[in-house]
Amino acid sequence: MTVLPAVPLTLLVLLTGCGQVANIRSLSTAYAPPQSGETARVRVITDGMVRAVPGRDCLDWNVPGAGVMASVKSGFPDHNGETLGMPGPVYTWNAAVTSELLVPANKPIAFHYLGRLQYSRQCFSTMSFVPRPGADYMVQGSMSANCSFQLHELPAGAKQWVAVNPPPTGKIAMCNAMDNF
């Protein structure tokens, strides 16, 4: 009779582990740019870690291509310093890293920012938007401005970066509710 109470507990432990495996994978896998199809270019600037999930407006670390784009902390896979020759200027700040990567166009892409532990405080932020083909974007994830993202666009053929208005929605959720456990 003591076996029955152990079954729900065992199932709970097993289900909890599924989400944690996906979360660990998201920290140990580099973002993979698309190999075909319409694309846009993204310059990522961060003082923490920025990860992305292509083709989703929610977080699902099992999606092909999902992973780390840039990270100030060593030991994580990243694309720090990669360049696609995007036009400047590159707005950066002390201790920030940059990378320039291709992302799928006309499909949503979800971003997750994880700030460095600083002054006993760590933060995270999320956002999603749909890049337009041929456009350049600057995605800045930082602890300043209340731990958030800033998004600027340089439309094809334009000469000046402009803030994306309205700003992309923040606080996106996990695609699969069980990934929260």
C-alpha positions as semicolon CSV with decimal commas, in nm:
position;residue;x (nm);y (nm);z (nm)
1;M;0,000;0,000;0,000
2;T;0,292;0,239;0,040
3;V;0,371;0,206;-0,332
4;L;0,071;0,414;-0,444
5;P;0,177;0,741;-0,273
6;A;0,524;0,704;-0,427
7;V;0,390;0,691;-0,785
8;P;0,263;1,055;-0,799
9;L;0,582;1,177;-0,630
10;T;0,796;0,987;-0,883
11;L;0,596;1,129;-1,175
12;L;0,632;1,481;-1,037
13;V;1,009;1,443;-1,006
14;L;1,035;1,306;-1,361
15;L;0,821;1,585;-1,508
16;T;1,014;1,850;-1,319
17;G;1,336;1,720;-1,468
18;C;1,209;1,760;-1,827
19;G;1,185;2,138;-1,800
20;Q;1,518;2,165;-1,625
21;V;1,695;1,968;-1,899
22;A;1,561;2,214;-2,158
23;N;1,673;2,510;-1,946
24;I;2,024;2,368;-1,908
25;R;2,039;2,295;-2,282
26;S;1,951;2,661;-2,352
27;L;2,268;2,769;-2,171
28;S;2,498;2,515;-2,336
29;T;2,389;2,554;-2,700
30;A;2,484;2,837;-2,934
31;Y;2,220;3,003;-3,149
32;A;2,224;2,860;-3,504
33;P;2,155;3,114;-3,783
34;P;1,922;3,002;-4,065
35;Q;2,087;2,840;-4,365
36;S;1,816;2,936;-4,616
37;G;1,509;3,153;-4,661
38;E;1,455;3,525;-4,614
39;T;1,664;3,680;-4,339
40;A;1,731;3,997;-4,146
41;R;2,048;4,095;-3,962
42;V;2,057;4,151;-3,586
43;R;2,330;4,317;-3,384
44;V;2,306;4,199;-3,024
45;I;2,466;4,417;-2,754
46;T;2,453;4,298;-2,394
47;D;2,610;4,322;-2,051
48;G;2,476;3,975;-1,963
49;M;2,354;3,689;-2,183
50;V;2,108;3,703;-2,471
51;R;1,948;3,384;-2,601
52;A;1,702;3,351;-2,889
53;V;1,433;3,113;-3,011
54;P;1,374;3,151;-3,388
55;G;1,025;3,101;-3,527
56;R;0,850;3,145;-3,191
57;D;0,690;3,425;-2,990
58;C;0,741;3,219;-2,676
59;L;1,039;3,039;-2,516
60;D;1,105;2,681;-2,625
61;W;1,470;2,579;-2,591
62;N;1,409;2,258;-2,789
63;V;1,343;2,448;-3,115
64;P;1,618;2,390;-3,373
65;G;1,848;2,692;-3,378
66;A;1,757;2,814;-3,028
67;G;2,049;2,911;-2,807
68;V;2,298;3,170;-2,685
69;M;2,372;3,467;-2,913
70;A;2,606;3,667;-2,688
71;S;2,740;3,636;-2,333
72;V;2,981;3,842;-2,123
73;K;3,053;3,542;-1,903
74;S;3,309;3,300;-2,041
75;G;3,236;2,929;-2,061
76;F;2,909;2,963;-2,250
77;P;2,878;2,908;-2,625
78;D;2,834;3,243;-2,796
79;H;2,893;3,440;-3,113
80;N;3,076;3,729;-2,944
81;G;3,259;3,949;-3,190
82;E;3,103;3,797;-3,503
83;T;3,028;4,059;-3,764
84;L;2,818;4,075;-4,079
85;G;2,937;4,424;-4,173
86;M;2,625;4,598;-4,044
87;P;2,637;4,979;-4,065
88;G;2,734;5,169;-3,750
89;P;2,746;5,326;-3,519
90;V;2,777;5,049;-3,263
91;Y;2,630;5,186;-2,940
92;T;2,799;4,999;-2,659
93;W;2,907;5,050;-2,303
94;N;3,177;4,924;-2,069
95;A;3,183;4,544;-2,023
96;A;2,930;4,482;-2,302
97;V;2,975;4,232;-2,584
98;T;2,835;4,239;-2,937
99;S;2,755;3,992;-3,211
100;E;2,591;4,024;-3,551
101;L;2,380;3,732;-3,669
102;L;2,123;3,638;-3,931
103;V;1,770;3,565;-3,810
104;P;1,470;3,436;-4,006
105;A;1,253;3,715;-4,152
106;N;0,872;3,723;-4,155
107;K;0,865;3,488;-3,854
108;P;0,862;3,575;-3,485
109;I;1,180;3,546;-3,284
110;A;1,182;3,538;-2,904
111;F;1,469;3,684;-2,702
112;H;1,566;3,616;-2,340
113;Y;1,808;3,842;-2,151
114;L;1,978;3,720;-1,835
115;G;2,165;3,994;-1,649
116;R;2,487;3,942;-1,459
117;L;2,473;3,903;-1,086
118;Q;2,552;4,256;-0,970
119;Y;2,505;4,415;-0,629
120;S;2,328;4,095;-0,514
121;R;2,077;4,146;-0,794
122;Q;2,015;3,946;-1,108
123;C;1,745;4,016;-1,361
124;F;1,590;3,873;-1,675
125;S;1,373;4,012;-1,949
126;T;1,204;3,876;-2,261
127;M;1,069;4,013;-2,588
128;S;0,951;3,897;-2,926
129;F;0,917;4,064;-3,266
130;V;0,891;3,977;-3,636
131;P;1,195;4,094;-3,838
132;R;1,135;4,227;-4,188
133;P;1,342;4,087;-4,477
134;G;1,654;4,286;-4,555
135;A;1,625;4,511;-4,249
136;D;1,894;4,550;-3,984
137;Y;1,809;4,546;-3,614
138;M;1,994;4,639;-3,297
139;V;1,883;4,444;-2,988
140;Q;2,024;4,577;-2,660
141;G;1,974;4,375;-2,343
142;S;2,099;4,541;-2,027
143;M;2,046;4,582;-1,655
144;S;2,007;4,956;-1,702
145;A;1,662;5,088;-1,785
146;N;1,500;4,843;-1,544
147;C;1,650;4,526;-1,690
148;S;1,504;4,544;-2,036
149;F;1,550;4,523;-2,410
150;Q;1,574;4,811;-2,652
151;L;1,508;4,750;-3,021
152;H;1,616;4,974;-3,308
153;E;1,571;4,918;-3,681
154;L;1,762;5,032;-3,987
155;P;1,517;4,970;-4,274
156;A;1,661;4,849;-4,605
157;G;1,816;5,148;-4,786
158;A;1,782;5,383;-4,485
159;K;2,070;5,572;-4,326
160;Q;1,946;5,625;-3,970
161;W;1,856;5,382;-3,690
162;V;1,511;5,437;-3,538
163;A;1,349;5,296;-3,227
164;V;1,087;5,036;-3,311
165;N;0,744;5,176;-3,223
166;P;0,545;5,036;-3,068
167;P;0,817;4,853;-2,876
168;P;0,794;4,475;-2,890
169;T;0,594;4,307;-2,620
170;G;0,784;4,188;-2,316
171;K;0,730;3,918;-2,057
172;I;0,669;3,633;-2,297
173;A;0,598;3,291;-2,156
174;M;0,732;2,941;-2,207
175;C;0,573;2,773;-2,511
176;N;0,511;2,457;-2,307
177;A;0,373;2,511;-1,958
178;M;0,560;2,207;-1,823
179;D;0,893;2,373;-1,909
180;N;0,836;2,602;-1,610
181;F;0,895;2,307;-1,375
